[in-house]
Amino acid sequence: MSTREALLDPDAIETGKVLPFSVYAADGRLLLAQGQIVESERMCELLRTTGVSCSRTGNPQDAANALKEEEERNCPILRLSRAYAQTARRSMSGLHMAPSDSQEGYTTWVIGMHQRKSLILSHPVRPDKSLVPVLDGEQWVFRTFHATSVFRFTATVLKVSFEPFPHLHIDMPRLVDQRSVRKSPRAAMALVSEIKTATRKERCLVVDLSAQGARVATPNHLILAKGDKAQIELKLRVGEREYKLALDASVASTYGASDAQHPLASFYGLSFENLSDRDLLVLHGCVYERLASELDSLWQALSIQT
């Protein structure tokens, strides 16, 4: 057998030196793979105190697989994609609710309708998962975005319920303000892709997409400036077929590390350039198919009779 497991020898772990074995935590997680450099005293101490077992491998492929496993676990783009996947799937039925236009808002989801007189919403929660205080009779401002427009309405909370799970009943909006904010429809995504600049190629995450451009997240060690040229490589599914695209783009906007929960990812707005007819049609097909799916799921939720 090429891999030998043993109890960890803390004295064999030294700062600034190559790790002679792979170190594992008590739950089996790989903390650092064999062949990696222990870069800091803090890392050294972490391995010594958290690691409980180690293994040596004489198979280079096993070592390479361990390194790849660690990279996949620590990649900020993959962590971001896992966090954004659920949001992207439920984007259309999501509402932003706030006590007023100037106060902090929270996300809620449309989960049904009662006798066509009220909407049933999930109870909003804070980032720490605690429930936002909401009282019967309060008025809240609601916003949502779809395709090219922002929608805003004010509604009264008719009832706050906690069984079988926390949820709200609000009266059906009678007046909805609509404001067009984009020329081209844009769909929420959580699509892991690759971005290539003149000097390097990095994994990136497409978080929204239109036929004219996209908003992407990259590891924050890749620094882009407005006007920089890049190429983004992605796979899009339209109907039952998958298409590979390599799209030339320029950086139109820089947002930096704008998601506080994912400080290792930087966000950029890209504008596509020199699109072929094929690429343009694939982009349009993907975006409209995603928007139609989101809209269909919302109408299904609103058609529930309770």
FIPA-926137 format. One record per residue (C-alpha): x, y, z; chain; residue number from 1. Coordinates in Angstrom, 1 decimal. Example, Ala and Ser with C-alpha at 12.3 -4.5 7.8 and 13.67 -1.06 7.14 Angstrom:
12.3,-4.5,7.8,A,1
13.7,-1.1,7.1,A,2
***
This chain:
0.0,0.0,0.0,A,1
1.5,3.4,-1.1,A,2
-0.1,5.4,1.8,A,3
0.9,5.0,5.4,A,4
-1.2,6.6,8.1,A,5
0.1,7.4,11.6,A,6
-0.3,9.7,14.5,A,7
0.9,13.2,13.9,A,8
4.5,14.1,15.0,A,9
4.2,17.8,15.8,A,10
8.0,18.3,15.9,A,11
8.2,17.3,12.2,A,12
6.2,20.4,11.2,A,13
8.5,23.4,10.8,A,14
7.8,27.0,9.6,A,15
9.2,27.7,6.1,A,16
9.9,24.1,5.2,A,17
8.2,21.5,3.0,A,18
5.6,19.4,4.8,A,19
6.9,15.8,4.8,A,20
3.4,14.3,5.1,A,21
-0.3,15.2,4.7,A,22
-1.9,16.4,7.9,A,23
-5.6,15.6,8.7,A,24
-8.0,16.9,11.4,A,25
-10.0,14.7,13.7,A,26
-13.0,14.7,11.3,A,27
-10.8,13.5,8.4,A,28
-10.4,16.9,6.7,A,29
-7.1,17.5,4.9,A,30
-5.5,20.5,6.5,A,31
-2.4,20.6,4.4,A,32
-1.1,18.2,1.7,A,33
2.3,16.6,1.6,A,34
4.8,18.7,-0.4,A,35
3.3,22.1,0.6,A,36
5.4,24.7,2.3,A,37
4.4,25.7,5.9,A,38
4.3,29.4,5.1,A,39
3.9,31.0,8.6,A,40
4.3,30.3,12.3,A,41
0.5,30.6,12.6,A,42
0.0,27.9,10.0,A,43
2.6,25.8,11.8,A,44
0.8,26.2,15.1,A,45
-2.5,25.4,13.6,A,46
-1.2,22.1,12.1,A,47
0.4,21.1,15.3,A,48
-2.7,21.8,17.5,A,49
-5.5,20.8,15.1,A,50
-3.9,17.9,13.2,A,51
-4.3,14.5,14.7,A,52
-3.1,12.2,12.0,A,53
-0.8,12.2,9.0,A,54
0.0,10.1,5.9,A,55
2.9,9.7,3.6,A,56
2.5,8.6,0.0,A,57
4.9,7.2,-2.5,A,58
2.6,7.8,-5.4,A,59
3.0,11.2,-7.1,A,60
-0.6,11.0,-8.4,A,61
-1.9,10.6,-4.9,A,62
0.0,13.6,-3.8,A,63
-1.3,15.6,-6.8,A,64
-4.9,14.5,-6.0,A,65
-4.5,15.7,-2.4,A,66
-3.2,19.0,-3.6,A,67
-6.1,19.4,-6.0,A,68
-8.6,18.4,-3.2,A,69
-7.2,21.1,-0.9,A,70
-7.3,23.7,-3.7,A,71
-10.9,22.9,-4.5,A,72
-11.8,23.2,-0.9,A,73
-10.1,26.6,-0.4,A,74
-10.9,28.2,-3.8,A,75
-12.9,31.4,-3.1,A,76
-14.7,31.1,-6.4,A,77
-16.0,27.7,-5.6,A,78
-17.1,28.8,-2.1,A,79
-18.9,31.7,-3.7,A,80
-20.6,29.5,-6.3,A,81
-22.0,27.3,-3.6,A,82
-23.3,30.3,-1.7,A,83
-24.8,32.0,-4.8,A,84
-26.3,28.8,-6.4,A,85
-29.5,28.9,-4.2,A,86
-30.0,32.6,-4.7,A,87
-29.7,32.3,-8.4,A,88
-32.2,29.5,-8.5,A,89
-34.8,31.5,-6.5,A,90
-34.0,35.0,-7.8,A,91
-37.4,35.8,-9.3,A,92
-39.5,34.9,-6.3,A,93
-37.3,36.9,-4.0,A,94
-38.4,40.3,-2.6,A,95
-36.5,42.9,-0.8,A,96
-38.5,44.3,2.1,A,97
-37.7,47.3,4.3,A,98
-39.6,49.4,6.9,A,99
-39.0,52.5,4.7,A,100
-36.9,53.6,1.6,A,101
-34.1,54.8,3.9,A,102
-33.9,51.9,6.3,A,103
-32.1,48.5,6.1,A,104
-33.8,45.9,4.1,A,105
-34.1,42.1,4.1,A,106
-34.8,39.3,1.7,A,107
-38.0,37.3,1.7,A,108
-39.5,34.8,-0.7,A,109
-43.0,34.5,-2.2,A,110
-44.3,31.0,-1.1,A,111
-48.0,31.3,-1.9,A,112
-51.2,33.3,-2.0,A,113
-54.3,33.1,0.3,A,114
-57.7,33.4,-1.3,A,115
-56.2,35.8,-3.8,A,116
-56.3,38.5,-1.2,A,117
-52.9,38.2,0.4,A,118
-49.4,37.0,-0.4,A,119
-47.6,34.5,1.8,A,120
-44.0,35.3,2.4,A,121
-41.1,33.6,4.2,A,122
-40.2,35.5,7.4,A,123
-37.1,37.6,6.8,A,124
-34.0,36.8,8.7,A,125
-30.8,38.7,9.6,A,126
-27.3,37.5,8.5,A,127
-27.0,35.7,11.9,A,128
-30.2,33.7,11.1,A,129
-32.3,35.5,13.8,A,130
-35.8,36.6,12.8,A,131
-36.4,40.2,11.8,A,132
-39.0,41.8,14.1,A,133
-42.2,42.2,12.1,A,134
-45.6,43.1,13.6,A,135
-49.2,42.8,12.5,A,136
-50.4,46.1,10.9,A,137
-47.0,47.4,10.0,A,138
-46.4,48.8,6.5,A,139
-43.3,47.7,4.6,A,140
-41.8,48.7,1.3,A,141
-41.1,45.9,-1.1,A,142
-38.9,45.8,-4.2,A,143
-38.0,43.2,-6.8,A,144
-36.1,43.1,-10.1,A,145
-37.0,41.2,-13.2,A,146
-35.6,41.3,-16.7,A,147
-35.1,45.0,-17.3,A,148
-37.3,46.6,-14.6,A,149
-37.4,47.3,-10.9,A,150
-40.8,47.0,-9.2,A,151
-41.7,48.7,-5.9,A,152
-44.9,48.6,-3.8,A,153
-46.0,49.2,-0.2,A,154
-48.0,46.6,1.6,A,155
-49.5,46.1,5.1,A,156
-48.6,43.0,7.2,A,157
-51.9,41.3,7.8,A,158
-50.6,38.5,10.0,A,159
-47.3,37.1,11.4,A,160
-47.4,33.3,11.9,A,161
-44.8,30.9,13.3,A,162
-46.5,27.5,12.6,A,163
-45.6,25.3,10.9,A,164
-42.7,27.7,10.1,A,165
-42.2,31.5,10.4,A,166
-44.1,33.3,7.6,A,167
-46.0,36.5,6.9,A,168
-49.3,37.4,5.2,A,169
-49.3,40.8,3.4,A,170
-52.2,42.4,1.5,A,171
-52.1,42.2,-2.3,A,172
-50.5,45.3,-3.7,A,173
-52.9,47.6,-5.5,A,174
-50.4,50.0,-6.9,A,175
-47.0,48.8,-8.2,A,176
-44.4,51.3,-9.4,A,177
-42.2,50.0,-12.4,A,178
-39.0,51.6,-13.5,A,179
-36.9,50.4,-16.4,A,180
-33.2,50.3,-15.4,A,181
-31.6,48.2,-18.2,A,182
-31.8,48.1,-22.0,A,183
-31.2,44.3,-22.1,A,184
-32.7,41.6,-19.9,A,185
-30.2,40.1,-17.4,A,186
-30.6,36.8,-15.5,A,187
-29.1,35.8,-12.2,A,188
-26.5,33.0,-12.5,A,189
-24.0,31.0,-10.5,A,190
-21.9,29.7,-13.3,A,191
-18.2,28.7,-12.7,A,192
-16.2,29.8,-15.8,A,193
-12.7,31.0,-16.7,A,194
-11.4,34.4,-17.5,A,195
-8.2,35.0,-19.5,A,196
-6.2,38.2,-19.5,A,197
-3.0,38.9,-21.4,A,198
-0.9,37.4,-18.6,A,199
-2.9,34.8,-16.8,A,200
-6.0,32.6,-16.7,A,201
-8.2,32.3,-13.6,A,202
-11.4,30.6,-12.5,A,203
-14.3,33.0,-12.2,A,204
-18.0,33.0,-11.3,A,205
-20.6,34.6,-13.6,A,206
-23.2,36.0,-11.2,A,207
-25.5,37.6,-13.8,A,208
-25.6,37.5,-17.5,A,209
-27.1,39.4,-20.5,A,210
-26.5,39.4,-24.2,A,211
-24.4,42.5,-23.8,A,212
-22.3,41.7,-20.8,A,213
-21.9,40.0,-17.4,A,214
-21.0,40.6,-13.8,A,215
-18.3,38.2,-12.6,A,216
-16.3,37.4,-9.5,A,217
-12.6,36.6,-9.6,A,218
-10.1,35.7,-6.9,A,219
-9.0,39.0,-5.4,A,220
-5.3,38.5,-6.4,A,221
-6.5,39.1,-10.0,A,222
-6.7,42.9,-10.2,A,223
-8.5,44.4,-13.2,A,224
-8.9,48.0,-14.1,A,225
-11.7,49.7,-16.1,A,226
-10.9,49.3,-19.8,A,227
-8.8,46.2,-19.4,A,228
-9.3,43.5,-22.1,A,229
-10.2,39.9,-21.2,A,230
-11.7,36.8,-22.6,A,231
-14.3,34.8,-20.7,A,232
-14.8,31.1,-21.5,A,233
-18.1,29.6,-20.4,A,234
-20.5,26.8,-21.1,A,235
-24.2,27.6,-21.5,A,236
-27.1,25.3,-21.8,A,237
-30.1,26.2,-24.0,A,238
-32.8,23.6,-24.2,A,239
-31.1,20.2,-24.3,A,240
-27.9,21.4,-25.8,A,241
-24.7,22.8,-24.3,A,242
-22.6,25.5,-26.0,A,243
-19.0,26.5,-25.4,A,244
-18.4,30.2,-25.8,A,245
-15.1,32.2,-25.7,A,246
-16.2,35.9,-25.5,A,247
-14.0,38.9,-25.9,A,248
-14.8,41.5,-23.3,A,249
-13.6,44.7,-21.7,A,250
-14.0,45.7,-18.0,A,251
-16.8,48.3,-17.8,A,252
-17.1,48.5,-14.0,A,253
-15.0,47.5,-10.9,A,254
-16.8,46.8,-7.7,A,255
-14.0,45.2,-5.6,A,256
-14.7,42.9,-2.7,A,257
-18.3,44.0,-2.5,A,258
-19.6,40.9,-0.7,A,259
-18.6,41.2,3.0,A,260
-19.2,37.4,3.5,A,261
-16.7,36.6,0.7,A,262
-13.8,39.0,1.0,A,263
-11.5,36.9,-1.1,A,264
-13.6,37.5,-4.3,A,265
-13.6,40.7,-6.3,A,266
-16.5,41.7,-8.6,A,267
-16.3,43.2,-12.1,A,268
-18.8,44.3,-14.8,A,269
-17.8,43.1,-18.3,A,270
-19.0,44.4,-21.6,A,271
-18.9,41.8,-24.5,A,272
-17.3,42.8,-27.8,A,273
-17.4,41.6,-31.4,A,274
-20.1,38.9,-30.7,A,275
-20.8,36.6,-33.6,A,276
-24.4,35.9,-34.5,A,277
-24.1,32.4,-33.0,A,278
-22.8,33.7,-29.7,A,279
-25.5,36.5,-29.5,A,280
-28.3,34.0,-30.2,A,281
-26.9,31.5,-27.6,A,282
-26.7,34.3,-25.0,A,283
-30.2,35.6,-25.7,A,284
-31.6,32.0,-25.6,A,285
-29.9,31.3,-22.3,A,286
-31.0,34.5,-20.6,A,287
-34.6,34.3,-21.8,A,288
-34.9,30.6,-20.9,A,289
-33.7,31.4,-17.4,A,290
-36.1,34.4,-17.0,A,291
-39.0,32.3,-18.3,A,292
-38.2,29.5,-15.8,A,293
-38.0,32.0,-12.9,A,294
-41.3,33.7,-13.9,A,295
-43.0,30.3,-14.2,A,296
-41.9,29.3,-10.7,A,297
-43.3,32.5,-9.3,A,298
-46.7,32.0,-10.9,A,299
-46.8,28.5,-9.6,A,300
-46.2,29.8,-6.1,A,301
-48.8,32.5,-6.5,A,302
-51.4,30.0,-7.7,A,303
-51.3,27.9,-4.5,A,304
-54.6,28.0,-2.7,A,305
-54.4,27.6,1.1,A,306
***
